[in-house]
Amino acid sequence: MAQISAKPFRLALLQLGSLTANKQSNITIARSAVQAAASSVPKPQLIVLPEIWNSPYAVSSFREYSEKVPEVGTMYRKEVGEEEEGETVKAMREMARSSGCWLIGGSIPQREESTDNIYNTCTVYDPEGTLVAVHQKVHLFDIDIPGRQTFKESDTLTGGKTLTTFDTPFGKIGLGICYDIRFPEMAQIAARQGCVAMIYPAAFNITTGPMHWTLLQRARAVDNQIYIAMCSPARHPEASYQAYGHSSVVNPLGEVIVEAGHEPTTIYADVDTELLATTRRGLPVTIQRRFDVYPDVAANFL
Ligand SMILES: NC(=O)CCC(=O)C(=O)O
């Protein structure tokens, strides 16, 4: 179990509204929301966009809107061709640079040239616009609740194969995308690697949102004594998929410290590292696990 080493920081979740089938217009909306969040006082260190914000959230759209995502570590360059990186990636690098903030770029459909696979992919940028992390959604959203909500990401998407964390000057952050939150192993591994927070760009819907959105975040937070944040698009009455909204942040005690409604908005939360430490001192479950009693689970956690 790694020690958590972190400094207090401020988080902004952008619950973008008015997203349409026009990618350029979606990029313009994201850019102005990032600028507005970066100008707020106190200034956030980390800004988060929602799941699939540059494209309609529809299996029939993912390939058409997909883009090339370059290798982790590639730096900002003023001139870069579409064959090297897609327009949304380029725009997000510029958003990070002009805001002076770290940016978790929600997710976009990614096309992998070598395989022609499409992924639901989250990219992360430092304030210089360097691409510091790429997370491909591991657990694809394939559900069927008859008459209420059916979705099958695997019709056009491929699931990622790796877990993702990245380091910042204010602490290590873990990434998941939406449905990934239902799989507690991801957050547990991130917490044991020393992450201060798990952040999930997400888009639950009006069926599963009221059932599980808050419950899942509180569960992951209490089990692992870390911060959990989920950032959703706003509800859009004309969209084929009705996003739940309700972007929120939960603290290590399992308390919801901020939650949006379903309208377009930006919410802010302060990550309090003292609370993290006192929670872990008072309820020391993170060091009381009995992996000797459940050795089948232990292999990946020790
Ligand atoms: N976009 C998603 O992965 C949706 C996940 C969801 O709604 C859920 O209930 O889980």
The ligand as an SDF file (V2000), in Angstrom:
LIG
                    3D

 10  9  0  0  0  0  0  0  0  0999 V2000
  -21.6500    5.9320  -20.5100 N   0  0  0  0  0  0  0  0  0  0  0  0
  -21.7200    4.9810  -19.6250 C   0  0  0  0  0  0  0  0  0  0  0  0
  -20.8210    4.2050  -19.4300 O   0  0  0  0  0  0  0  0  0  0  0  0
  -23.0070    4.9290  -18.8710 C   0  0  0  0  0  0  0  0  0  0  0  0
  -22.9210    4.0880  -17.6190 C   0  0  0  0  0  0  0  0  0  0  0  0
  -24.2170    4.0080  -16.9110 C   0  0  0  0  0  0  0  0  0  0  0  0
  -25.1650    4.7070  -17.2200 O   0  0  0  0  0  0  0  0  0  0  0  0
  -24.3180    3.0780  -15.8000 C   0  0  0  0  0  0  0  0  0  0  0  0
  -25.4340    2.9650  -15.2720 O   0  0  0  0  0  0  0  0  0  0  0  0
  -23.3400    2.4260  -15.4290 O   0  0  0  0  0  0  0  0  0  0  0  0
  1  2  1  0
  2  3  2  0
  2  4  1  0
  4  5  1  0
  5  6  1  0
  6  7  2  0
  6  8  1  0
  8  9  2  0
  8 10  1  0
M  END
$$$$
